[in-house]
Amino acid sequence: MTEDSQNKKDLAHARTKTSFDVNDMTDYLYGGRANVEHRRYIVGLLAKEPVFNKDDWGWLNHTDAVKRGIAMSARLAEIKMEYELNDLDFATMIEAVDDPIPLLLHNGAFIPVINSQGTDEQIEKWIPPAEQYQIIGCYAQTELGHGSNLSGLETTATFVRETDEWEIDSTTFTAAKWWIGGLGAICTHAVVQAKLIIDGKDYGAHVFVVPIRSLEDHKPFPGIEVGDIGPKAYGGFNKMENGFARFKKYRIPRENMLMRFSKVSRDGVYTKPPHAKLSYGSMVLLRSVLIRQMGQYLSRATTVATRYLTIRRQFNNPTQRNDADLNPGLETQVINYPMVQNRLFPMIAQAYALFAAGTVMMNMYINLMTGLTKGNIDALAEVHAMSSALKSYCTTIGAGGTEECRKLMGGHGYSYFSGLAHLFAAIVPSNTYEGDNYVLTQQMARYLLKEIKIARADPEKVTPYSKYLLPALNRDHFARSTCSVTKLEDWLRPEIQLAAFEHRCARLAMELSDAVEAGGGLDSSIGKAWSDHNIECYRISHAHAQYVMALWFMQSIQEAEHPTEDEDRGAKPESVAVLKTLSNLHALHTIQTNLADFAEDAYLSPVQCQLLRAQVKILVASLADDAVGLVDAFDHPDFLLNSALGANDGDAYRRLWDKAQTEPLNRQEVCEGYEEYIRPLLKKHGELKL
């Protein structure tokens, strides 16, 4: 038997041990068979297009990669129009492209911002040509000197009363827009965040539609200096021409300010929006999208790692099981080592939880925007805070999990052909864009502090995801509350798991509240600075994110087990059973990883901590037979994974060998540089005869 056929046999045999219907699990993940088939159809459209072939990606320099990205963008736009695809289809196509490309923020930010913040007349003017790609836009917020601090942006839009125009100006060198996806080469327009100035008064950041390049010859307009910022870390985003722009007193019509909420009349009268943070809608959208995207990324990383670790054999450990029908002389499959399982299986559970959280978060965003169109701003604060907290937490575990998968795969995981190097380079900047993951956590912390004030004044007005604060108002009783676990199996009860998350969140929030009040209050200009509380902000924000992640995963499984008549998310009992195991592992592993937070106030006893660790080990071991089936259910085709080691057939070593043969260095027997460098070095001290 050849080594290649053994690899294939190992993976095929692993699939026979799956305890559930993989297709049923896939239906659960994507919300029904119709969605699964449609996703396959969309991915298939791209897989057959030569411009999306990935074989030479590893050899492209930055300039060539950007040119390829532009070509891919053009074809993507053509496909969207040819097949009359919608925005969700476009998002699936972007997923299948497997690399950020210049067109990404046209559909992902430029159009949504105009739709959400433009008047009906502005939407009618800008959206039809944008949807037909007669104009191509981007979203320009970040500057060379400022990113997350919206109020600190230096670009100004000054009202020129005489001509009824805005004068867009990069007031300083550091005011140049920077990192703007699509701005470097492809975009003709940008929605620009700039400080609105009327008669010397600063009204804060507002959004303006700014023409960048001529629709005739694509040259930048006078008064705009624009270009590409250069290659990025790890070779990531190399097909995206992230750009810069400096504005030199550049004029645009007054009507180019998006005025659904804020308005400026012909005579320069400013009308403020009904809520100061209505302009945050675009940021909420991008952060909400990232949560589901992290599920896609981590599911791909765990798919590659699980398949490869199933066929990879290393050492002969008689204490680890070897399948009875396989040659007992074979080395042990790496996936059978407990340490490997303990590192890998919780990440599979996290990926499933991310799918559930992504669905809920996107529904929250959609409901928010529906309400805003009717003038209802009640949900804005909570959705903004929730998307901020989850963006920070989910992108952290997405990037960290992908890198952990690479390390699990040993030396071969470091090869570009594993597919994980490219994946990691695409994920890791998400920890800083759309809000730095540490700075961003202040949003949820501030929100919870306000919820505590509301709880003290009128408990009925506390929002649903903040109700865990109410028991903490009775300080004496709360301080004496403890976990009710008395035996190992108790840790499998969802209500006990959620109670632990809620207690931790409430305690951290109340401790932050006490510290802030002792320092003079949230908005005080005296006492302890807000920045001194940022470490506590990070803790409570991630705690809240972990709580809702666990809650939403549990609720998703309940819906699958007991679907209503109008839902297509039902699942078979076998699938539900495995999903509950995943949910238990996700919740308990999260508690175990943050055990100090749960135990430092004696909510958990030493015995309960020991029982927790024992239960996590049991849950991990119980998933061994289902691991391959669980990642197969993610339904990622080889075209998308682009991995020699994680392909569906398990023929990892043959694929890795074949990929290496495509290295340009291997096209000639003697490498370039031999005559110039190697030969003179070898012959420097004369001919050597051996």
Phi, psi and omega in degrees: 000130181282160179298322180300313183291331176295318177302311181297320181294320179301314182289319179297318180295322179299325181290333180289342183270355182298134187269359185224169178278113183300320179297322178296320179293322177298319178300320178299314184296324185253010174078032175121157183298323180299319179293322179298311182295322180293320177298317178298321179297314181295313179298322179297327178301320182280325184299333182269358182268124182303326184294339180264006177296138188255005189300327185256010184302322183294342185258355186282131171279176187300315182297314179294324180295318178297318179299318177297318179300321178294318178297319178296320179298315181298317181291324179297317178297319180296317180297317180301318181283320181299319184260006178052052182275153181263185184295323177294322176296320179298319178298322177293321177297319178298320176300316183289329177300324173072022175197136176299131182235163187306331184281350189306310186277352173296307178279331186273343182218311184303305181294313179300323181295316179295318179297325185271331186244353179272156173287170178302321180293320179292321177298317180296328181283316191262327188288314179305311177294330178293320180289336177265004179059030171283336167231152179231127187240171176216178182241112188251096176246304186298141178241169180302325183255352182215146178227280184292331184278089183300322182289345181265002180302144185256345176294134181242152171235101185261129181286126177257100188298322186296324184249001181059048183227166169254139174255107181274127186218132170275096192294335178223172177301320183282357177279353179303132174296140190213146180075016188279111181297127180094344185282334186296330185212320195268330192285142172259338182221162175216144165269118190249129172276122180213154178287128181274121182241124175231121180051041177082355180265133181268119179258011178087179185289133175224170187249136182229141173273117187240116173296134184250313184232152180295138175283353179271311184230005176068012178281144178298145178289151175304137182098000178231125172255119189221147179184190183262142184275352177104180183294154183253171182300146177061013184073013183281161178052034188281351174262355178263120181272074175304129190239175174235160174208132173243128181258133181242084180049052184272129186264139172222157180296152177303324182295351179279354170281129180288122193236031175296321184251299175273147182220150173226123183278174180301327181267014172084020178275126182265130175248119184283157180287161179294340178218135187297336186251021178297332180288354181282357184305319181295321179292322177299319179299309184296322179289324179294319179298322183298329183295310176296322180298322178295327174298318178296315182295310183293327178293326177290317180298316180288331175296311180299312183296316183296315180295316182293318181292341176284325181266342180283126178243134184212124181068166179239093184258105183294343180280346178262144187292146168234136184300137189299328184272003176259159180302118182296346178279352180290153174292164183284136174296133185300326182294347180274354177282130183304321180296322178294314179299320182293334177273324188272311189297322175299331178287327173297317178297320178298320180297317177297319179295324178294323176301313181295315182295321179299320179294314181294316182296321179292323176295323177297319179295315181299316179296323177299310183294325176298319178293320181297324179296339179259008179085009181266114182251012186302323186271354189301311184298315182292316182294321177298314180294317182296315180295327178292312181297315182289324177302312181300311184289314187291321178289331176296311181285334177294312180291315180296321180293321179295318177293324177295322176298319178299316180294325178299332185274003176068207185301317182297336179296338180279349177290141175303329185286353173293336183090346185274335177296313178296319181296315180297318180297331178281330184275317195300326178293344178298343178288346180239324180283159188058030178110118177303138189295341177268316179296321186297334183293346177295334182296312179293322180298313178298319180299315182292326176297321177291325177295326177296318177298319178296318181300322180289328182273318183205090184305333182292341184267000178291135182291156187306318183279003176246004184294345177295346179288333188300313179300333183286349178292331174270087191302314184297313181294318181297320182295335181267353183289141181221163179293144185266009180294128175237341179216167187307315186292339180300330181292349179270001180274119182304323183293329177287319178299311182295323179299322179294315178298316183294318179298315180299314180299314182298317181296314181296322179294317181292323178295320177295317179300316179298318182293319180293317180295322178294334180271004177114357178103164185299319185253017183285143176265001179240170177079206186289133181291149179302324182297337178291345181259006188296329178295318178293326176300316180299316182297313184288325180296313179291327176298316179295319179298318179294324178297309183290329176299313179296316181298311184293325176295316178299316180295323178298321179290321176300320178293325178290326181282326182228067183290148173279170185297330183266011179252145178245035183245019178291155180221153179291157182305322180296321178292317180300320180299316179291322178298321178294323176296317177298318179297315178300315180295317180300312182293311185289324177294323177297317177297315181299319181293334181242038192300327181300321180297327183275337188252345190291342175256016178070018174297322173254138176271164176304321180294318179296324176295319178295319178295323178299310180299320179296320181292323177299317179299320179295315181297317179300311181298326183290343182267000187303315183287340185259358188301311182295318178298323181295322179279330173301326182295339176295340171064043178265115180289162180302325178303320181283316182294321180049049185230125175292329186270341185244020181294158187297330185273350178081004183278061192293313186291321177297317180294320180295319176299311182297322179296319181298330181291343179275355178301125181305330178299336185270007183281349177221150185295320180251126188288155173297139182102352181297308183296322184284324191235311188288311182300313178301325179293315182294328186260003186304323182251026175096174180286140179244126178252119178243000000 
